[in-house]
């Protein structure tokens, strides 16, 4: 990453606090990310397990993990 928006030592924007269902986290979001990956040459997600793994990875990036 480069450019003016990327600064060393800048405060992180992610993960987000997560207190419940997020109306922004939709199947359409997962589909859009999958399409971007395909556009960069990654294989299409064909298996249900691939979709579930992508959804889990996005959730892990976007939201704070639950406290243990």
HELIX and SHEET records of a PDB file:
HELIX    1   1 UNK A   27  UNK A   39  1                                  13    
HELIX    2   2 UNK A   48  UNK A   62  1                                  15    
END                                                                             
